[in-house]
Amino acid sequence: MKFSGTNVLVTGGSRGIGAQIAKELATHGLKVWINYRSGADAALKIKEEIEAAGGSAAVVQADVTKEDEFVAAIKTIVDADGQLSYLVNNAGITRDKLALRMSIDDFNDVISANLTSAFIGCKEALKAMGKKKFGSVVNISSIVGEMGNPGQTNYAASKGGLNAMTKSFAKEAAARGIRYNAITPGFIQTDMTDELKEEVKEEYIRNIPLKRFGQASEVAQAVAFLLSDHSSYITGEILKVNGGLYV
């Protein structure tokens, strides 16, 4: 894939899908900035893996739910590289409970981590990328934001909001040559799904037309496409990566 930009920030890039996204983007010649909130060792490990494979990477610590820290992280990148070409808003959390048992803190914590942080990133990216009149942002959403899910009212609200916000940013930023898109993964093979009981996995898989969980690499490849020059006429799109579970 062709990339006219030079670098990318991946929030929550030290583990899971975020780490796979970071490694995938590095294979395309981008300098990857791996953001982490805590657990510097994990971020440094991903950096080392990227460099061992011939790629370029750096780490940047920030709690992206805090505006001052997210702004400072982007400034660090722009000061070092002269620009920010791409952003992947991947950081997020879950606080799963049935709605009747869900506290306001449970709800607000998820909104802050999944939606407010992405707003900060989208806004600051628009400022940084606007100076070059070039850039692309991909927000990692979820199938849950499209179809809902019992026990995840807070998560569904955060991801549904992220989808709508992506479209609004796309309309505002298009005149500056900056694109905003989102990806809604379905069930992806991760450490979290590995912990599910086999009978639970089988029940989920029965409902997936492709009859398997997705791989983190498949999400990462979709991210690479939406950031790349090959999607230059795509903005405001919500790309489903769910095996046909919700179409």
DRENPA-3360 file (N, C-alpha, C; in nm, 2 decimals, always signed):
BEGIN
1 = MKFSGTNV = +0.08/-0.12/+0.00/+0.00/+0.00/+0.00/+0.09/+0.13/+0.00 ~ +0.04/+0.23/-0.06/+0.11/+0.36/-0.07/+0.06/+0.45/+0.04 ~ +0.16/+0.52/+0.10/+0.13/+0.62/+0.20/+0.21/+0.74/+0.17 ~ +0.14/+0.85/+0.16/+0.21/+0.98/+0.13/+0.26/+1.04/+0.26 ~ +0.20/+1.00/+0.38/+0.25/+1.05/+0.51/+0.37/+0.97/+0.56 ~ +0.42/+1.02/+0.67/+0.55/+0.96/+0.72/+0.53/+0.90/+0.86 ~ +0.43/+0.94/+0.94/+0.43/+0.89/+1.08/+0.28/+0.87/+1.12 ~ +0.27/+0.79/+1.23/+0.13/+0.76/+1.28/+0.14/+0.75/+1.43;
9 = LVTGGSRG = +0.03/+0.80/+1.50/+0.02/+0.77/+1.64/-0.09/+0.67/+1.66 ~ -0.07/+0.57/+1.74/-0.17/+0.47/+1.77/-0.19/+0.47/+1.92 ~ -0.31/+0.52/+1.96/-0.33/+0.52/+2.11/-0.37/+0.38/+2.16 ~ -0.33/+0.35/+2.28/-0.35/+0.22/+2.33/-0.27/+0.12/+2.25 ~ -0.15/+0.15/+2.20/-0.08/+0.07/+2.10/+0.01/-0.03/+2.16 ~ +0.01/-0.05/+2.29/+0.10/-0.14/+2.36/+0.05/-0.28/+2.37 ~ -0.07/-0.31/+2.34/-0.13/-0.45/+2.36/-0.25/-0.47/+2.27 ~ -0.28/-0.60/+2.25/-0.40/-0.63/+2.18/-0.41/-0.59/+2.04;
17 = IGAQIAKE = -0.52/-0.55/+2.00/-0.54/-0.50/+1.86/-0.45/-0.38/+1.83 ~ -0.44/-0.29/+1.93/-0.35/-0.17/+1.91/-0.21/-0.21/+1.87 ~ -0.16/-0.31/+1.94/-0.02/-0.35/+1.91/-0.01/-0.41/+1.77 ~ -0.11/-0.48/+1.73/-0.11/-0.54/+1.60/-0.12/-0.43/+1.49 ~ -0.20/-0.33/+1.52/-0.21/-0.22/+1.43/-0.07/-0.15/+1.41 ~ -0.01/-0.12/+1.53/+0.12/-0.06/+1.53/+0.22/-0.14/+1.44 ~ +0.23/-0.27/+1.46/+0.32/-0.35/+1.39/+0.29/-0.36/+1.24 ~ +0.16/-0.36/+1.21/+0.12/-0.36/+1.06/+0.16/-0.23/+1.00;
25 = LATHGLKV = +0.13/-0.12/+1.06/+0.17/+0.01/+1.00/+0.32/+0.03/+0.98 ~ +0.39/-0.03/+1.07/+0.54/-0.01/+1.06/+0.59/-0.09/+0.93 ~ +0.52/-0.19/+0.89/+0.57/-0.27/+0.77/+0.55/-0.19/+0.64 ~ +0.47/-0.08/+0.65/+0.45/+0.01/+0.53/+0.54/+0.13/+0.53 ~ +0.64/+0.13/+0.62/+0.74/+0.23/+0.62/+0.71/+0.35/+0.70 ~ +0.60/+0.35/+0.78/+0.57/+0.46/+0.87/+0.64/+0.45/+1.00 ~ +0.68/+0.57/+1.05/+0.73/+0.57/+1.19/+0.61/+0.56/+1.28 ~ +0.61/+0.47/+1.37/+0.49/+0.44/+1.45/+0.52/+0.49/+1.60;
33 = WINYRSGA = +0.43/+0.58/+1.64/+0.44/+0.63/+1.78/+0.34/+0.54/+1.86 ~ +0.39/+0.47/+1.96/+0.31/+0.38/+2.04/+0.27/+0.45/+2.17 ~ +0.14/+0.48/+2.18/+0.10/+0.54/+2.30/+0.06/+0.44/+2.41 ~ +0.09/+0.47/+2.53/+0.05/+0.39/+2.64/+0.01/+0.48/+2.76 ~ -0.08/+0.43/+2.85/-0.11/+0.50/+2.97/-0.02/+0.46/+3.08 ~ -0.02/+0.32/+3.10/+0.07/+0.26/+3.20/+0.13/+0.14/+3.14 ~ +0.23/+0.08/+3.20/+0.29/-0.04/+3.14/+0.39/-0.01/+3.03 ~ +0.49/+0.07/+3.07/+0.59/+0.11/+2.97/+0.66/-0.01/+2.91;
41 = DAALKIKE = +0.68/-0.12/+2.99/+0.75/-0.23/+2.94/+0.68/-0.29/+2.82 ~ +0.55/-0.30/+2.82/+0.48/-0.36/+2.71/+0.49/-0.27/+2.58 ~ +0.49/-0.14/+2.60/+0.51/-0.05/+2.48/+0.65/-0.06/+2.43 ~ +0.75/-0.07/+2.52/+0.88/-0.08/+2.47/+0.91/-0.22/+2.40 ~ +0.84/-0.32/+2.44/+0.85/-0.45/+2.38/+0.80/-0.44/+2.23 ~ +0.69/-0.38/+2.21/+0.63/-0.36/+2.07/+0.73/-0.28/+1.99 ~ +0.78/-0.17/+2.05/+0.88/-0.09/+1.98/+1.00/-0.18/+1.94 ~ +1.05/-0.26/+2.03/+1.17/-0.34/+2.00/+1.13/-0.45/+1.88;
49 = EIEAAGGS = +1.01/-0.50/+1.89/+0.97/-0.59/+1.78/+0.97/-0.53/+1.65 ~ +0.91/-0.40/+1.64/+0.91/-0.33/+1.52/+1.05/-0.30/+1.47 ~ +1.14/-0.26/+1.55/+1.27/-0.22/+1.51/+1.35/-0.35/+1.47 ~ +1.32/-0.46/+1.54/+1.39/-0.58/+1.50/+1.35/-0.63/+1.36 ~ +1.23/-0.59/+1.32/+1.18/-0.63/+1.19/+1.22/-0.53/+1.08 ~ +1.29/-0.43/+1.12/+1.34/-0.33/+1.03/+1.26/-0.20/+1.02 ~ +1.16/-0.19/+1.11/+1.07/-0.07/+1.11/+1.12/+0.04/+1.21 ~ +1.04/+0.15/+1.21/+1.08/+0.26/+1.30/+0.97/+0.29/+1.39;
57 = AAVVQADV = +1.00/+0.31/+1.52/+0.90/+0.32/+1.63/+0.95/+0.41/+1.74 ~ +0.86/+0.47/+1.81/+0.89/+0.54/+1.93/+0.77/+0.52/+2.03 ~ +0.79/+0.55/+2.16/+0.68/+0.54/+2.25/+0.65/+0.68/+2.31 ~ +0.53/+0.70/+2.34/+0.49/+0.82/+2.40/+0.38/+0.80/+2.51 ~ +0.41/+0.84/+2.63/+0.31/+0.81/+2.74/+0.21/+0.92/+2.75 ~ +0.09/+0.88/+2.77/-0.02/+0.98/+2.80/-0.15/+0.91/+2.83 ~ -0.22/+0.97/+2.93/-0.35/+0.92/+2.96/-0.44/+1.01/+2.86 ~ -0.49/+0.94/+2.76/-0.56/+1.02/+2.65/-0.70/+1.06/+2.69;
65 = TKEDEFVA = -0.74/+1.03/+2.81/-0.87/+1.09/+2.86/-0.85/+1.22/+2.91 ~ -0.72/+1.26/+2.93/-0.69/+1.39/+2.99/-0.63/+1.48/+2.88 ~ -0.71/+1.59/+2.85/-0.67/+1.67/+2.74/-0.53/+1.72/+2.74 ~ -0.48/+1.77/+2.85/-0.35/+1.82/+2.85/-0.24/+1.72/+2.82 ~ -0.26/+1.60/+2.86/-0.17/+1.49/+2.83/-0.17/+1.45/+2.68 ~ -0.29/+1.44/+2.63/-0.30/+1.40/+2.49/-0.25/+1.51/+2.40 ~ -0.27/+1.64/+2.43/-0.22/+1.75/+2.36/-0.07/+1.75/+2.36 ~ -0.01/+1.73/+2.48/+0.13/+1.72/+2.50/+0.20/+1.61/+2.42;
73 = AIKTIVDA = +0.13/+1.49/+2.41/+0.18/+1.38/+2.33/+0.19/+1.42/+2.18 ~ +0.08/+1.48/+2.13/+0.09/+1.52/+1.99/+0.19/+1.63/+1.97 ~ +0.21/+1.72/+2.06/+0.32/+1.82/+2.05/+0.45/+1.75/+2.04 ~ +0.47/+1.65/+2.13/+0.60/+1.58/+2.13/+0.63/+1.52/+1.99 ~ +0.53/+1.46/+1.93/+0.54/+1.40/+1.80/+0.57/+1.50/+1.69 ~ +0.50/+1.61/+1.69/+0.52/+1.72/+1.59/+0.65/+1.78/+1.61 ~ +0.69/+1.80/+1.73/+0.83/+1.86/+1.75/+0.94/+1.77/+1.70 ~ +0.92/+1.64/+1.72/+1.02/+1.54/+1.68/+1.02/+1.52/+1.53;
81 = DGQLSYLV = +0.91/+1.51/+1.47/+0.90/+1.47/+1.33/+0.86/+1.58/+1.23 ~ +0.81/+1.70/+1.29/+0.77/+1.81/+1.20/+0.63/+1.80/+1.16 ~ +0.56/+1.69/+1.19/+0.42/+1.67/+1.15/+0.36/+1.55/+1.22 ~ +0.23/+1.54/+1.20/+0.16/+1.41/+1.24/+0.07/+1.38/+1.11 ~ +0.11/+1.27/+1.05/+0.04/+1.23/+0.93/-0.09/+1.16/+0.95 ~ -0.09/+1.06/+1.05/-0.20/+0.97/+1.07/-0.22/+0.95/+1.22 ~ -0.35/+0.93/+1.25/-0.39/+0.90/+1.39/-0.48/+0.78/+1.39 ~ -0.46/+0.68/+1.48/-0.55/+0.57/+1.51/-0.60/+0.58/+1.65;
89 = NNAGITRD = -0.72/+0.62/+1.68/-0.78/+0.63/+1.81/-0.83/+0.49/+1.85 ~ -0.74/+0.42/+1.92/-0.77/+0.28/+1.95/-0.79/+0.25/+2.10 ~ -0.74/+0.34/+2.19/-0.75/+0.32/+2.33/-0.90/+0.31/+2.38 ~ -0.92/+0.22/+2.47/-1.06/+0.21/+2.52/-1.07/+0.10/+2.63 ~ -1.18/+0.10/+2.70/-1.20/+0.01/+2.82/-1.34/-0.04/+2.81 ~ -1.37/-0.14/+2.89/-1.50/-0.19/+2.92/-1.53/-0.19/+3.07 ~ -1.66/-0.17/+3.10/-1.70/-0.19/+3.24/-1.84/-0.25/+3.23 ~ -1.84/-0.38/+3.20/-1.96/-0.45/+3.16/-2.05/-0.49/+3.28;
97 = KLALRMSI = -2.18/-0.44/+3.28/-2.28/-0.48/+3.38/-2.41/-0.46/+3.32 ~ -2.51/-0.53/+3.37/-2.65/-0.50/+3.32/-2.68/-0.36/+3.36 ~ -2.76/-0.29/+3.28/-2.79/-0.15/+3.30/-2.84/-0.12/+3.44 ~ -2.93/-0.21/+3.50/-2.98/-0.19/+3.63/-2.88/-0.19/+3.74 ~ -2.76/-0.25/+3.72/-2.66/-0.26/+3.81/-2.54/-0.16/+3.78 ~ -2.55/-0.09/+3.67/-2.44/-0.01/+3.62/-2.45/+0.13/+3.70 ~ -2.34/+0.16/+3.76/-2.33/+0.29/+3.82/-2.30/+0.40/+3.72 ~ -2.33/+0.53/+3.77/-2.29/+0.64/+3.68/-2.14/+0.64/+3.66;
105 = DDFNDVIS = -2.06/+0.61/+3.75/-1.92/+0.60/+3.73/-1.88/+0.50/+3.63 ~ -1.95/+0.38/+3.63/-1.92/+0.28/+3.53/-1.95/+0.34/+3.39 ~ -2.06/+0.41/+3.38/-2.10/+0.47/+3.25/-2.00/+0.58/+3.21 ~ -1.98/+0.67/+3.30/-1.89/+0.79/+3.26/-1.75/+0.75/+3.23 ~ -1.70/+0.65/+3.30/-1.56/+0.60/+3.28/-1.54/+0.55/+3.14 ~ -1.64/+0.47/+3.09/-1.63/+0.42/+2.96/-1.65/+0.53/+2.85 ~ -1.74/+0.62/+2.87/-1.76/+0.73/+2.78/-1.63/+0.81/+2.77 ~ -1.57/+0.84/+2.88/-1.44/+0.92/+2.89/-1.33/+0.85/+2.81;
113 = ANLTSAFI = -1.31/+0.72/+2.84/-1.20/+0.64/+2.78/-1.22/+0.62/+2.63 ~ -1.35/+0.59/+2.59/-1.37/+0.55/+2.45/-1.42/+0.66/+2.36 ~ -1.49/+0.76/+2.41/-1.54/+0.86/+2.32/-1.48/+1.00/+2.34 ~ -1.47/+1.04/+2.47/-1.41/+1.17/+2.50/-1.26/+1.17/+2.45 ~ -1.19/+1.07/+2.48/-1.05/+1.06/+2.44/-1.04/+1.07/+2.28 ~ -1.13/+1.00/+2.21/-1.12/+1.01/+2.07/-1.16/+1.15/+2.02 ~ -1.25/+1.22/+2.09/-1.28/+1.35/+2.05/-1.16/+1.44/+2.06 ~ -1.09/+1.43/+2.17/-0.96/+1.51/+2.19/-0.87/+1.48/+2.08;
121 = GCKEALKA = -0.85/+1.35/+2.05/-0.75/+1.31/+1.94/-0.79/+1.36/+1.81 ~ -0.92/+1.35/+1.77/-0.97/+1.40/+1.64/-0.95/+1.55/+1.63 ~ -0.98/+1.62/+1.74/-0.97/+1.76/+1.74/-0.83/+1.81/+1.72 ~ -0.74/+1.75/+1.80/-0.60/+1.79/+1.80/-0.53/+1.75/+1.67 ~ -0.57/+1.63/+1.61/-0.52/+1.59/+1.48/-0.56/+1.69/+1.37 ~ -0.68/+1.74/+1.38/-0.73/+1.84/+1.29/-0.64/+1.96/+1.29 ~ -0.61/+2.00/+1.41/-0.52/+2.12/+1.42/-0.38/+2.09/+1.36 ~ -0.32/+1.98/+1.40/-0.19/+1.95/+1.36/-0.18/+1.92/+1.21;
129 = MGKKKFGS = -0.28/+1.84/+1.16/-0.28/+1.80/+1.02/-0.32/+1.91/+0.93 ~ -0.40/+2.00/+0.98/-0.45/+2.12/+0.90/-0.34/+2.21/+0.85 ~ -0.23/+2.21/+0.93/-0.12/+2.30/+0.88/-0.06/+2.24/+0.75 ~ -0.06/+2.11/+0.73/-0.01/+2.05/+0.61/-0.12/+2.02/+0.51 ~ -0.25/+2.04/+0.55/-0.36/+2.01/+0.46/-0.35/+1.87/+0.41 ~ -0.32/+1.78/+0.50/-0.31/+1.64/+0.47/-0.32/+1.56/+0.60 ~ -0.39/+1.45/+0.60/-0.39/+1.35/+0.71/-0.51/+1.26/+0.70 ~ -0.50/+1.16/+0.78/-0.61/+1.06/+0.79/-0.62/+1.01/+0.93;
137 = VVNISSIV = -0.74/+0.99/+0.98/-0.77/+0.94/+1.11/-0.86/+0.82/+1.10 ~ -0.83/+0.72/+1.18/-0.92/+0.60/+1.19/-0.95/+0.58/+1.33 ~ -1.08/+0.57/+1.36/-1.13/+0.55/+1.50/-1.17/+0.40/+1.51 ~ -1.12/+0.33/+1.61/-1.16/+0.19/+1.63/-1.28/+0.19/+1.72 ~ -1.39/+0.15/+1.65/-1.52/+0.15/+1.71/-1.55/+0.00/+1.75 ~ -1.68/-0.04/+1.73/-1.71/-0.18/+1.76/-1.85/-0.21/+1.70 ~ -1.87/-0.34/+1.67/-2.00/-0.39/+1.63/-2.11/-0.36/+1.73 ~ -2.07/-0.35/+1.86/-2.16/-0.32/+1.97/-2.22/-0.18/+1.95;
145 = GEMGNPGQ = -2.15/-0.09/+1.89/-2.20/+0.04/+1.87/-2.31/+0.05/+1.76 ~ -2.32/-0.06/+1.68/-2.42/-0.07/+1.57/-2.54/-0.15/+1.61 ~ -2.52/-0.26/+1.69/-2.63/-0.35/+1.72/-2.66/-0.36/+1.87 ~ -2.58/-0.29/+1.95/-2.61/-0.30/+2.10/-2.57/-0.44/+2.15 ~ -2.57/-0.45/+2.28/-2.53/-0.58/+2.35/-2.57/-0.58/+2.49 ~ -2.64/-0.68/+2.54/-2.68/-0.68/+2.69/-2.55/-0.67/+2.77 ~ -2.56/-0.59/+2.88/-2.45/-0.58/+2.97/-2.35/-0.47/+2.92 ~ -2.37/-0.41/+2.81/-2.27/-0.32/+2.76/-2.34/-0.18/+2.71;
153 = TNYAASKG = -2.44/-0.14/+2.79/-2.50/-0.01/+2.76/-2.40/+0.10/+2.75 ~ -2.31/+0.11/+2.84/-2.21/+0.21/+2.84/-2.12/+0.20/+2.71 ~ -2.07/+0.08/+2.69/-1.98/+0.06/+2.57/-2.05/+0.08/+2.44 ~ -2.18/+0.04/+2.43/-2.25/+0.06/+2.31/-2.27/+0.21/+2.29 ~ -2.30/+0.29/+2.39/-2.32/+0.43/+2.38/-2.19/+0.50/+2.33 ~ -2.08/+0.45/+2.39/-1.95/+0.52/+2.35/-1.92/+0.49/+2.21 ~ -1.94/+0.37/+2.16/-1.90/+0.33/+2.03/-2.01/+0.38/+1.92 ~ -2.13/+0.39/+1.96/-2.23/+0.45/+1.87/-2.20/+0.60/+1.85;
161 = GLNAMTKS = -2.17/+0.66/+1.96/-2.13/+0.80/+1.96/-2.01/+0.82/+1.87 ~ -1.91/+0.73/+1.88/-1.79/+0.74/+1.81/-1.82/+0.73/+1.66 ~ -1.91/+0.65/+1.62/-1.95/+0.64/+1.48/-2.00/+0.77/+1.42 ~ -2.10/+0.82/+1.50/-2.16/+0.95/+1.46/-2.06/+1.06/+1.46 ~ -1.97/+1.07/+1.56/-1.87/+1.17/+1.57/-1.77/+1.16/+1.45 ~ -1.74/+1.04/+1.41/-1.65/+1.02/+1.29/-1.71/+1.09/+1.17 ~ -1.83/+1.07/+1.15/-1.90/+1.13/+1.03/-1.90/+1.28/+1.03 ~ -1.92/+1.34/+1.15/-1.92/+1.48/+1.17/-1.78/+1.54/+1.14;
169 = FAKEAAAR = -1.68/+1.48/+1.20/-1.55/+1.53/+1.18/-1.51/+1.52/+1.03 ~ -1.56/+1.41/+0.96/-1.53/+1.39/+0.82/-1.58/+1.51/+0.74 ~ -1.70/+1.55/+0.77/-1.76/+1.67/+0.70/-1.69/+1.80/+0.73 ~ -1.65/+1.82/+0.85/-1.58/+1.94/+0.89/-1.44/+1.95/+0.83 ~ -1.37/+1.83/+0.82/-1.23/+1.83/+0.79/-1.20/+1.82/+0.64 ~ -1.30/+1.78/+0.56/-1.28/+1.75/+0.42/-1.21/+1.86/+0.34 ~ -1.26/+1.98/+0.37/-1.20/+2.10/+0.30/-1.06/+2.12/+0.32 ~ -1.00/+2.06/+0.43/-0.86/+2.07/+0.47/-0.78/+1.95/+0.42;
177 = GIRYNAIT = -0.85/+1.86/+0.35/-0.78/+1.74/+0.29/-0.75/+1.64/+0.40 ~ -0.83/+1.64/+0.50/-0.81/+1.54/+0.61/-0.93/+1.45/+0.62 ~ -0.91/+1.32/+0.62/-1.02/+1.22/+0.62/-1.03/+1.15/+0.76 ~ -1.16/+1.12/+0.79/-1.19/+1.05/+0.91/-1.28/+0.93/+0.88 ~ -1.24/+0.81/+0.92/-1.32/+0.69/+0.91/-1.31/+0.61/+1.04 ~ -1.40/+0.51/+1.05/-1.41/+0.42/+1.16/-1.42/+0.28/+1.12 ~ -1.37/+0.19/+1.21/-1.38/+0.05/+1.18/-1.46/-0.01/+1.30 ~ -1.55/-0.10/+1.27/-1.63/-0.17/+1.37/-1.60/-0.32/+1.37;
185 = PGFIQTDM = -1.50/-0.36/+1.45/-1.47/-0.50/+1.46/-1.58/-0.58/+1.53 ~ -1.60/-0.70/+1.49/-1.68/-0.80/+1.56/-1.61/-0.87/+1.66 ~ -1.63/-1.00/+1.67/-1.55/-1.09/+1.76/-1.41/-1.11/+1.71 ~ -1.31/-1.06/+1.77/-1.17/-1.08/+1.73/-1.10/-1.16/+1.83 ~ -1.01/-1.25/+1.78/-0.93/-1.34/+1.87/-0.83/-1.26/+1.94 ~ -0.85/-1.24/+2.07/-0.76/-1.17/+2.16/-0.74/-1.24/+2.29 ~ -0.66/-1.19/+2.38/-0.65/-1.25/+2.51/-0.78/-1.26/+2.58 ~ -0.87/-1.16/+2.56/-1.00/-1.16/+2.63/-1.09/-1.27/+2.57;
193 = TDELKEEV = -1.09/-1.30/+2.44/-1.18/-1.40/+2.39/-1.11/-1.54/+2.42 ~ -0.98/-1.54/+2.44/-0.92/-1.67/+2.47/-0.97/-1.72/+2.61 ~ -1.01/-1.63/+2.69/-1.06/-1.67/+2.83/-1.20/-1.72/+2.83 ~ -1.27/-1.71/+2.72/-1.41/-1.76/+2.71/-1.41/-1.91/+2.71 ~ -1.52/-1.97/+2.77/-1.54/-2.11/+2.77/-1.56/-2.16/+2.63 ~ -1.52/-2.28/+2.60/-1.54/-2.33/+2.46/-1.68/-2.33/+2.41 ~ -1.77/-2.37/+2.50/-1.91/-2.37/+2.46/-1.97/-2.23/+2.43 ~ -1.91/-2.13/+2.50/-1.95/-1.99/+2.47/-1.90/-1.95/+2.33;
201 = KEEYIRNI = -1.77/-1.98/+2.31/-1.71/-1.95/+2.18/-1.79/-2.02/+2.06 ~ -1.83/-2.14/+2.08/-1.90/-2.21/+1.98/-2.04/-2.15/+1.95 ~ -2.10/-2.10/+2.06/-2.23/-2.03/+2.04/-2.21/-1.90/+1.96 ~ -2.11/-1.83/+1.99/-2.08/-1.70/+1.91/-2.06/-1.74/+1.77 ~ -1.97/-1.84/+1.75/-1.93/-1.87/+1.61/-2.05/-1.92/+1.53 ~ -2.15/-1.99/+1.59/-2.26/-2.03/+1.51/-2.34/-1.92/+1.45 ~ -2.33/-1.80/+1.51/-2.40/-1.68/+1.46/-2.32/-1.60/+1.36 ~ -2.19/-1.64/+1.34/-2.11/-1.56/+1.25/-2.11/-1.63/+1.11;
209 = PLKRFGQA = -2.15/-1.57/+1.00/-2.16/-1.63/+0.87/-2.02/-1.69/+0.83 ~ -1.91/-1.63/+0.86/-1.78/-1.69/+0.82/-1.73/-1.79/+0.92 ~ -1.81/-1.82/+1.02/-1.79/-1.93/+1.11/-1.65/-1.93/+1.18 ~ -1.60/-1.81/+1.22/-1.48/-1.80/+1.30/-1.47/-1.66/+1.36 ~ -1.39/-1.65/+1.46/-1.35/-1.52/+1.51/-1.25/-1.45/+1.41 ~ -1.25/-1.32/+1.41/-1.15/-1.25/+1.33/-1.02/-1.25/+1.39 ~ -0.91/-1.21/+1.32/-0.78/-1.20/+1.37/-0.75/-1.05/+1.38 ~ -0.66/-1.02/+1.48/-0.62/-0.88/+1.50/-0.56/-0.83/+1.38;
217 = SEVAQAVA = -0.49/-0.91/+1.30/-0.42/-0.87/+1.18/-0.52/-0.82/+1.08 ~ -0.64/-0.88/+1.08/-0.74/-0.84/+0.98/-0.79/-0.70/+1.01 ~ -0.80/-0.67/+1.13/-0.84/-0.53/+1.17/-0.73/-0.44/+1.13 ~ -0.61/-0.48/+1.16/-0.49/-0.39/+1.13/-0.48/-0.36/+0.98 ~ -0.50/-0.46/+0.90/-0.49/-0.44/+0.76/-0.60/-0.35/+0.71 ~ -0.72/-0.35/+0.77/-0.83/-0.26/+0.73/-0.79/-0.12/+0.77 ~ -0.73/-0.10/+0.89/-0.68/+0.03/+0.93/-0.58/+0.08/+0.83 ~ -0.48/+0.00/+0.79/-0.38/+0.04/+0.69/-0.45/+0.09/+0.56;
225 = FLLSDHSS = -0.54/+0.02/+0.52/-0.61/+0.06/+0.39/-0.68/+0.20/+0.41 ~ -0.75/+0.22/+0.52/-0.82/+0.34/+0.54/-0.73/+0.46/+0.56 ~ -0.61/+0.44/+0.61/-0.51/+0.54/+0.63/-0.44/+0.57/+0.49 ~ -0.43/+0.47/+0.41/-0.34/+0.48/+0.29/-0.40/+0.57/+0.18 ~ -0.31/+0.59/+0.08/-0.35/+0.66/-0.04/-0.46/+0.59/-0.12 ~ -0.47/+0.46/-0.10/-0.56/+0.37/-0.17/-0.71/+0.40/-0.13 ~ -0.73/+0.47/-0.02/-0.86/+0.51/+0.02/-0.88/+0.66/+0.01 ~ -0.81/+0.72/-0.08/-0.81/+0.87/-0.08/-0.95/+0.93/-0.11;
233 = YITGEILK = -1.04/+0.86/-0.16/-1.18/+0.91/-0.18/-1.28/+0.86/-0.09 ~ -1.23/+0.81/+0.03/-1.32/+0.75/+0.13/-1.31/+0.84/+0.26 ~ -1.42/+0.89/+0.30/-1.42/+0.96/+0.43/-1.56/+0.95/+0.49 ~ -1.57/+0.95/+0.62/-1.70/+0.94/+0.69/-1.75/+0.80/+0.68 ~ -1.67/+0.70/+0.65/-1.72/+0.56/+0.63/-1.70/+0.48/+0.76 ~ -1.80/+0.39/+0.79/-1.79/+0.30/+0.90/-1.77/+0.16/+0.84 ~ -1.65/+0.11/+0.85/-1.61/-0.02/+0.78/-1.63/-0.13/+0.88 ~ -1.72/-0.22/+0.84/-1.74/-0.34/+0.93/-1.64/-0.45/+0.90;
241 = VNGGLYV = -1.58/-0.50/+1.01/-1.49/-0.61/+1.00/-1.54/-0.71/+1.10 ~ -1.64/-0.79/+1.06/-1.72/-0.87/+1.16/-1.76/-1.01/+1.11 ~ -1.70/-1.05/+1.00/-1.73/-1.18/+0.95/-1.88/-1.20/+0.90 ~ -1.95/-1.09/+0.88/-2.09/-1.09/+0.84/-2.19/-1.10/+0.95 ~ -2.14/-1.09/+1.08/-2.23/-1.10/+1.19/-2.34/-0.99/+1.19 ~ -2.30/-0.87/+1.15/-2.40/-0.76/+1.14/-2.38/-0.69/+1.01 ~ -2.47/-0.71/+0.92/-2.46/-0.65/+0.78/-2.57/-0.56/+0.75;
% end
